[in-house]
Amino acid sequence: MNQRHSPRRLATLVLALSAVTAVTGTLVTAVPAAGSTGAGARPAAADAATLPVDAEVVGSGATGYLTTREDAAGKPVLEWRTFADGAVTVLPGATVGYDSRSDHAVVSGPDGVTVRDMRPGATWSATYDLAEEFRPGSRMAGAVGSHLFVNVPTDSGFWDLYELYETPGGEVRKTRLTSRPRGLGSTVAAASGDKALILGLNQVTENLRPVAHWRAVATLGGGAVVDGEGAHDLGGTGTWPSPVTGALTPAYQAWTWSEAGGTGIVVASADGERRLPPWVSGPPYLAGIVGDTVLYGPVRTVESSPDDEFPLYGRDLRDEESAPYRLLGEFTSVAHAPDGSLLVRGRSAEHDGLFRISAGAGRPVASLVADTGRDVALRIVASHVPAVVDMQKRNGPYRMDWVLNQAWAYVEVTLTHTATGATLRTYATRTGYADSDPYVFDWDGLLDGAAAPNGAYRWEVTARSSDGIAAPATASGSFTVRRDRNPHDFNDNGSTDLLARDASGVLWRDDLLDWPLNGRFAAARRTKVGAGWNTYKQIEAVGNIAGAAHGDLVGVDGAGLLWHYLGKGDGTFTARRKVGGGWQVYDKITGGSDLNGDGRPDLVAADRSGGLWFYKGTGDAARPFAARVRVGGGWQVYDQLTAVGNIAGTAPGDLVARDKDGVLWLYQGNGRGGFAGRVRVGGGWQAFSHLVGAGDISNDGRPDLIAYGRNGTALYEATGSVTQPFWPSAVELYPGEGGTFDPVL
């Protein structure tokens, strides 16, 4: 069916069989690849015959039906299958079958066109060489029972239509049904009982213009001219689409018609003609009319997308406002039975096989005649999702894929972070046309626009058949995202967060991406942390000082009280907790570096007289800092102190200090809470109002420095060198907001 067709093979079949469909009224839009059973073949329905998965229906009688399929060499094989016991008769040498609406199989072979009575015990058959019976170039226009309709070329370049059949007495009769050799060809579009619907194209002037289309009903063996007074002129403004299809019942005549840029269906009855709306996605195939319901669907062509749907629709002809509805989720060939029902090769929600469409009390009823045994239930047969997605060393995208038992479906993927409920919904992409080709989602590691947080995730997949027939299939599982801790990360996704307070006291968090976009590092998303932060004279990000897994904040209020905000790991903080008083003596504080090598971040503070004090982190939320220890004096020459972590290659954390002339100095930590002698980094740093030890932004294993000022924001990546500790890198942060925030931390 459409989810299993090989596009290359489909195109070949359509081109090869287009001439057949034009004269037989039989749809042969696609034949599934021989031997293609899909995954998980199931037993056929208990009360239905079996049908080869690659068989298409060609004709139907009262006792059996004719199918075509390909052998191993790719040649058509015609087989008559009986309804009673499923017995199969191969018609040797056959190349083409015709929809005869009876138990006569009509086959073209090397010796001509053979008509054979397939009823049990019957032996009659007749073979006609059309070139000898008429003239070379003659071709079939259709068949009804044992009656053949033949287009015969004339010397003038036009075509006549003849009826050819054998009488019960053995006489072969040939009757010309057109009145003059001006026809451009005719086709038998449908039949009912002893009547045939003929659709023709006549040339009405010798210079080939204009053309006139006509339709007529011929009685089998009646010998009456069909393009005379009994023909209905359809005019020259429209044209027959390809393939030409029609329907005939005692109450209705119908045909497809192209006009004004669209192709639709015209239905004629005793009440006049009714035109169904044009088919919006391509020309319709008119399968037939059962009772008062017209049956039709789209035609697959070589231009069709593999994802296109080809259902069989029904529409009530008694109600002009009626809407179409699906009878089968897909159909690929149709044959017309003598009792007015249709045999349709197609697929329902439960079965793939051959269905009979019969009149019911309301809508027509589809009953299974033969089952291919192919599993039509949509299933996810394999899932490949890594147990751990390690994003520390970015080597994404991170591949996840799922294998279905069908090649055409929509596969929705949902990833949910267990702790926060943050969710990503997207679709997996098919990688090929075979059933075994997986649907792939290459995850870029983002969730809600930012780097995905650490921890447990649940993945869920819902696969829906592209034709909407089968019930959805689902699968689910779990995985873990792992990133190393970043002291400047507040939402546990491993990437740096910058905090900034605006003039109204609102604190904002910018979540940075730790890989460049278009060559520049940038923020992925900005989130409001909360208001009221203007109560503090100083705010500092100090890393994990209280033993939890995430970075914390401290703030010094106007009364000199130090308050601690414990990071919750979701970008927010717990209610503040008072640490102690007397902090008004310090005009500069900085934290986040492990200065004594115990694995916990510490804090240093410079008082107004130039004394520098070391506060060891304890990891205790109730008492986050040990008693202060004096490091040294003379620090009043600096207007900025920033703890930057280990940027110079030794294990302890380091400090940078900017003097009042704009010169930046590096102090390497000595591992005991103090520092080695200073090293000059460079001048010009007075351009920035805030220097931020921002953790490892570039994900290279070394912490980096953000410099914020009125003229822009800069990123300095750590090099690991004492003499040249920073290297500038392209960044786009706080564009046009250089004077908006105080502080940035």
N, C-alpha and C positions, 0 to 999 in steps of 0.2 A: 504494500500500500504506500501511500505518499511518504510515510516516514522511513521507507526502506528502499525506494527506487534509486538506482544508479542513474545520475543525470545523463551521462554519456550514452548509456544504453537506452534510456528513455527517448532521447532525441532521435536515435537511429530508428527506433520502433515507430515513432510518430511519423517520420518522413517516409518510411517504407510502407506503412499501412494507410497513409492518408488517402490514397486512391481508393482503397477498399471502403473506408468510412464514408467517402463521398457518394457511393452508390448503393450502400447496403443499409444505411440507417443504424449501423452497429458502432458503438463507441469503443474504440481501442486506444485509449489514451495512455495506458502504461501497462506493461507486463512485468511483474516483479522478477528479479533475477532468478534463474533456475537454481533450485536447491537452497534458496535463501529462506531459512526457517526462522530467523531471529533467535533470540535467546529463550531458552526454556519452553520448548514445544509442549503443548498439553494435549491430552486425549481429545478426539473429536466428540461432538455431542452424541449421546448414546443413540438417539433416534434419527440421526442424519448420516447420509453417505459421506465418504471422504472424497476430498478434491485435492489434486496437486496444488501446492502453494503458488506455482507459477502459471496456472491455467486461467484463461479468460473465456467467457461464454461468447459464442458466435451465433447460435440459433437454438430454437426450442420448439418441440412438438408436444403431443399429448403423452407420448411414451418415453421420451428421452430428450437429451439436449446435446448440442455440439460445442466442443471446447477446442481451443488452440493453445499450444505452449511450444517451447523450443526444446530441441534435443541437445545433446552435448556439443554438437557442432554448430549450434545456433540456428538450425533450420526449423521452420514451423512443423508441428505435428498436430493433425486434426484427429479428435477422438469423439466418438458418439458414446454417451453414457446413459444408461437406462434408469428411469426413476424407480422401477420395481425392485431391482437387485443391485444397482450400481455397476452392472457389467459394462465393460469397455470394449468398443470396436474401433480399431485403428483404421483410418482411411488412408491407404498407402499412396505415396506419391503426391499427396495433397499439398497445395501451396496456399490457397485462400478459401475461406468458408463464407457463405452468404446467409443472412437471416431470412429463412424461408417461411417462418411462421407455421411450420407443419413438421411432420415426421420425415420430410424429405431433406436430406443433406445435399447441399449444392456446393460442389468443390471444383476449383480450377486445378488442372494437372497438365502434364506434358501432352496428353492426347486431346485436350480441350476441356470443356465444362461438363462435369458429370452430375446428373441428378440421380439420387439413390433413395429408394424407399427403405427407411430404417425400422419400420414396425416389425415386431417379432414374427418370424416366419416369412416375411416378404422377400422376394427375390428380384423385383423389377428395378431396372436402372437404365439410364440412357445417357450417352455421351455425345456432345455436339462440338464439332470443330467450327467455331464462329467464322473463321476465315473462309471455310468451304460453304457453310450455310448461307453466308451473306457475302462478305468481301474482306480482304486483309485490312487490319486496323479496327475491326469491329470490337466492341468492348461491352462488358456487362453494365447494365444500369440498375440491376436488382433482381430479386427472385421472390416469388410468392408461391409456396407449395412447389409443384413441379413446373410452374410457368416461369420462364426466363424472360427478362426484358433486356433488349440489346440496343445500344447506340451504334448505328451503321453509318460510316462516312459516305459522302457523295462526291461526285466529280466537282461540284461547285465549292467544296470546302466546308459545307455545312453538314448537319447530321440528321438522320431520320431515326425514329424510335420504332422498334419492332417487338412483337410478342412471339415467343417461340415455345412450343409445348407439344407433347405427344398425346393424342386422343386415346380413350380406352381401347379403340380398335387397332392401335399401333400406328396411326397416321401422324406424321410430323407436320404441324401447321406453323406457318410463319405469317403473321399479320402485321401490316404496316399501320401504326397508330397515329402517325403525324400526317398532316394533309399536304405538306410541301417541304422540299428540302431546304428549309431556311433555318432550321433549328441549330443551336449551338450546344446541344446536349440536354438530356433529361435524366432524372434519377427517380427511383422508387423510394419515396421517403417514409412510407408507412403502409400498412395493410390491415384490413379487418374483414374476416370472412372471405367472400369472393371479390372484394373490392381492394384496389390499390390506389394510393395517393401519389400522383405523378407531379413532380415539380420540374418545370422546363424553362429554357431561355431561348427566345426566338429573335432573329434579326429581321427587322421590318423594312429596312431599306437596303439597296444594293451597295451603298457606300459604308455599310457596317454601322450606321447610326440612324436613329437611336435604338436601344435595345429594349425589349419588353419581356418581363418575367410573367409566367403564368402557372396556374395549378389546375389540375383536373383529377377526377376520379374515374378510373377505368374498371370495368367489370371483366373478370378473368374469362377469357375465351369469347368475349362479346364482340370483338372485331370493330368496335366503334372508334372513330377518329377522336383523339383526345385534345387536340389543339384547335378544335373548331368552335362551334357555338357553345358547347358545354364547358369550355375552358374559362377560367376567371383570370382576366388580365390584371396583373399586379402593378403595372406601370413601370416606368424606366428610371424613377428617382432613387430607388433602393437597389439592393443586390442580395444574392444568397451569400451567407457567411460560409466559412469552411470549418468543419464539415457541414454539409446540408443535412438537417434532421427534421423530422416531422412526426405527426401522430394522427391516427384515424380511428374513430369509433363510430357507432351508429349515430351518436349525438354531436360529435365534434370533429373538426379538422384543425390541425395546428401545424405551424412551421416557424422556423427561425428566420429573422429578417433584419438586415442591416440598413440603416437609414439615418442621415443627419448625425453621423459620427458615433452612433450607438447601435448595439445589437440586442434585440429583444425577442419576445415570442408573440406571435399573432395567433389567436384562437378564434375560429369561425364556428358559429352554431346557428340554429334557427332564429335566434335573437339578433344576429348580426356579428360583427367582428369586435374583438376586444384585444387591445395591445397591452401586454404586461410591460412594466418598466424595463428600460435597458439594463443589461447586466453591467455592474460598475467595474468589475475586476477582470473583464474579458468576456468573450462570446459564450452564451449558454449552450449547453447540449440538451436538446429536448429528448428526454428518455422515453416519454410516452404519456398517455392519459389512461388512468384507471378509474372507472366510475365517473365522478365529477371532479377528479383531482388531476391536475397537470403535474408531471414529475420532471424535474430538470436539475441541472447542476453545472458548475464551471468545467471548462475543458482544459486539460493540461497540454501545454505546447512546449516547444523547445525553449521558449523565452520564460517559462514559468520558473518561479523560485522554488527550491526544494522545500521551503517552509510554507508554501501556499497550501490551502485546504481545498478539498474536492468532495464535499458532501453531496448527498442526494436530497433535494428539497421537494416538498409537496406544497400545493397551493389550491385552495378550494375555488373552483370556477363559478360557483353559484353566488359567491359574495364578492363584489368588486372591491370591497375594502379589506378582504382577507390578507393576512400576512403569511409569508412563506415559513415553513417549519421543516426541521430535519427528519427524514425517515431513516437514513443511514449516515453514519459519520463520514463515509467515504465510498465512492464507487468508481470502477475502472472500465466496465463493459456492461452492455445491456442486450438482451434478446427478447423478442416479443412472442408470447405463447398464443396458440390458437384460441384459447378461452378469454383473451383480453388481459390476462395478467402479464407481468414482466418478470423475467429472470435477470437478476442483477448480481454481478460479481462485486463484492464490497465488504464492508466491515461495520459491525455494530459495537456496542460497548462490551459485549460478551463473546462475539464470534467473528472469525474471519472466514469467508467462504462465499457460497452462492445462496442468494435469498430470492424468494418469490414474493412479489408485491401484488397483493390481491385487494379487491374492493372489500371494505368492512362496513359496519353499521354507521360509522362516522368517517374517520380518516382511514386511508388504506392501511393494511396490515402487512408487516414484513415477517415472513417465516423462513426459518433456515432449511435449505434443501440439501446442501453438502457443506461440510466443514473441512478446512485445511488442517485443523489441529494446531495452528500457530497461536502462540500465546499473545493475546491482544491486551492483557492487563499491563499497565505501565509499572515497571519495577526498577528500583535502584539496586543494581547487582553488586556494586563495589564502591567503597568510599576510601579516598586516600587523603587524609588530613594529618599533618605531623602532630605528634603528642606534645612537643615543645617547639614553639616558635621563638628562636633566639634572635632578638633584635639588637643585641649589644654591638656586634660587628655587622653593620648593615650589609646584607647580601641579598636583599629582597629584589624583586617581589617574591612573596612567600606563596608557593603554589599549593592549591588544594584542588582536587578533581574527583569527579563522580562518574561512574559508568552506568548507563541505562541499558535496558533491553531493547530500546527503540532509539533511532538516530534523530528523531525530530520531536523536540519537546522544549518547553520553557522551564528553565531550572533556576528557581529563586533561592538565594543563599542569604541566611541571616546569621550574623555573629553577635553574640551578646556577652558583655563583660559582667560576670556574675556579681561582683561586689557593688557596682554602680548601676547596673541595668542599661548602660549605654549600648546602643544597638546600631549595627550597620546592616542595611538591606541592599542587595544588588543581585545581578544575574550572572550565572556562569555561561561561558561561551563554548560552543561546540568546536572541536578541533578538526573534524573530518566528517565524511558522509557515511562511514560504516557504523554498524550498531556498536562495535567495540571501541570506537573512538570516544574518549572521555569528554565531559563538560568541565571546563577549567575556569577557576577563579584565581587570578594572580593578585594576591592581596598586597597592597602597597604599605601596609603597616599602620594605616591611619584609621582612626575611629572618631566620627563626628568632626572631621577636619584636622585633628591633631594626632600626634603619635599615640598609639594605643597603650593604655595603662597595663602595668604588670598584673599577673594573677590568672585566675581560672576563667575560661570562656566556654560557652556552649555554642556549638554550631548546629544549625538546622537547615535542611534542604527540602524544598517542595518542588517536585517535578510535575508539570502539567502537559498532557499531550497537546501538540500544536493544533490538532483538529478538534479538541474539546470532547473527545468521545470517552476515553478511559478515565477512571477515577484517578485523582492525584496520587502520587507516590511520595512518601516522606522517609527521611533518614535523619539521624541526629547523633551527636557525640560531643566530646569535650577536648580541649587542648589548653595549654598554658603558655602565656607570653612571659618571656624572661628578659629583663634588662638590669644592668648593674645600677646600684644606687647613685644618685646624683645629689650632692648636698644642696643644690639650688633647684630641686624639683619638688613641687608641692602637690602634684596630682598623680604621682607614682607611675609615670610613663617613661622615666629615664631621661627625658629631655629637659633642658633648662627652662625655668619659668622666671620672668622678670616681673617684679612688683613695682607699681608706680602710684603715687598719691597725687590727685589733682587739687586744684585750688579750693574746691568745696569740701575736701576731706574724704572723698571716695577713693578707696584703694582698688586698683585694677591689676589683673594678672594677665600677662601675655605669655602664651605657651609657644616656645620656639621649636622650629623643626631643626633636627640635628644633621640635616644634609641640605646642601644648597639647592635652590630652585632658580633655574636660569642663571646659575653662577653666583647667586647671592643668598646668604642666610637671611631668614625672615621669620616673622611670627606667623604661626598657623591660626591662632584664634585668640581673641581677647574676651575675658570674663570679669564681671564685677564681683569683687570679694565682699565689699560692704562699705558702709558710710561711717562717719564719726572718727576717722583716723587723724583728724586735725587736732585732736586733744594732745597729741604727742609732739614733743620737740625733736625727738630723734626716733627713727625706726630702723631696725637692722634685721636682715635675714641671717640667722646664726647656725643653720644646719640642724641636725638632729641632736639637740642637747638634753632631751628628756627621756631617752631610751626607746621611743617609738621608732617606727621605720622611716619617718618622713621629716622634711625640713620644718623648722619652727621659726617664729618671729619673736623679737622683744621690742618694747617701746618704752621710752622715758617720757613721762608726762611733765607738766609744768611745775609740779611740786617735787620733782626729783625721784618719783617712784618708778621702779622698773617693773614692767608687766610682761608676762610670758604668755604667748599664744602657741598652743601645741598643734602642729599640723596633723590633719585627719587623713591625708593621703588622697583626697578627692578634690583638692584645690581650695578647700576651706579650712577653717581653724576652729578649735574649741573656744569656749568662753575664756576670757583672760584670767590669769592667776598672778597675784602680786608676789614678786620675788623679794623686794626689799626697797629701802629708801636711800637717800643720799647721793643719788646718781646725777644730781644737778651739777656736781663738781666737774663732770666730764663734758668736754665740748666735742669729743670725737670718740665713737665706739665702733668696733668692727668685729665680726665673728665669722665662723664657718670653716676656718682652717684648724687642722689638728697640729698644734704647735709643740706638743710634748710627746707625741708618738704613742699615745695610749689608745688610739683608734676612735677617740671622741673629739668632736669639734670644740674649740675653746673660744674665748673672747678676750680682746684687749681693749683698753680704754685709756685715753690721754686726758689728763686734767689740764686746767687752764694755766698752771704753772710750768707745764712741760713734762710732768711725770707720766711715764707709761706703766700701766698696771696689767698684769696677766691674771685672768680668771679661768681656771681649769674647769672644763665641763665634767659633770658628775654622772650624767645619764639618769638623774633622779628628778622627776617632774616637780616634786615638792621642794627640792633644793638643787636647782640645775647647775649652780656654780659653787666651787670651793672658795675659801677665803682668798682675797686678792694678794698677789705678790708683785712687788715693784720690780720692773725690768730695767729702768734707767730714766734719765732726764734728758732735757733739751728738745723734746718733741714739739715744743710750741712753734717751731719754725715751719711746721707742716699744717696745711689747711685740709688735707684729705688723707685718711688712712684706710687702706682696703686690704683685707685678708683674702688672698687669692689662691690658697692651696699650694701644692708643690708644682711650681712652674719652672724651677731651675735645675731639676734633676736629682736633688737629694730627697730623702724620705720625708723630713718634716715639712709642714706647711710654711709658706712664705708670706711676706707682707710687702706692699708697695706704699710709698708715701710721696705726696706731692708737696713741694715747698711753695712759698708765696710768690716765687718768681716763675712758677709753672714747670719746674724741673721735677721729673719723676725719678724716685730712687727705689732700688730693690734691697730688701732685707731678707736674707735667707734664714729660715728657722734653724736653730741649733739642736732641736729635739728636747730641750729642757724648759721651754716656754720663753726663751730669749732668742736673740738674733745675732748673726755674724755682722761684720762691718758692712756698711751700705755700699752699693754699686750704682753708679749713675746710669739710668736708662736713657734719658734724653729730655729735651726741652719742648716747650710749646703746649704742654698739657693744661695750661690755664684756659684753653678753649672749651674745656668740659666742666660742667657743674657737678657731675657725679661720676665716680669710677666704681664699677660693680664687679666684684669677684663672682662671675656668673656660672662657675662650674664648667663642665666639659661640653661646650656648645657643638663643636665640630666632631665629636665622637671619635677623637683620636687618642684618648687615654690621658690627655693633659687638660687642666682647667684653663679657662680663657678669661679675658677681661673685656667688659663692655664700658665704653666711655660715652656719656650722654651730655649734650650741650645744646645751646640755642642754635648753633649752626649745623647740627646734625648728630647722628649717633654712629660710633665706629666700633668695630670688632677687632680685637687683638688676640690672635691665637698664640698660646704658649709654645715655645720652641724647645724647652728643656735646657737652654743655654743661659749661663749667668751673664755673659757679656752682651748678648742680644736676646733677652728673654721673650720678646713679643714680635709677632709678624702680622702686619695689617691684612685683613681679609674683607671681601665685599659683604656688605650687610645692608638690609633695608628694614630699619626699626624706627618707630615713632616718626615717620615722615611728616614734616610740617608741624610737629608737636614738641619742638626743642625747648619751648618755654612753658609747656603745659604742666609738667610734673615736678614735684619737689617733696620727697626725694624719689629717685629711682634706685631700687635695691634688689 
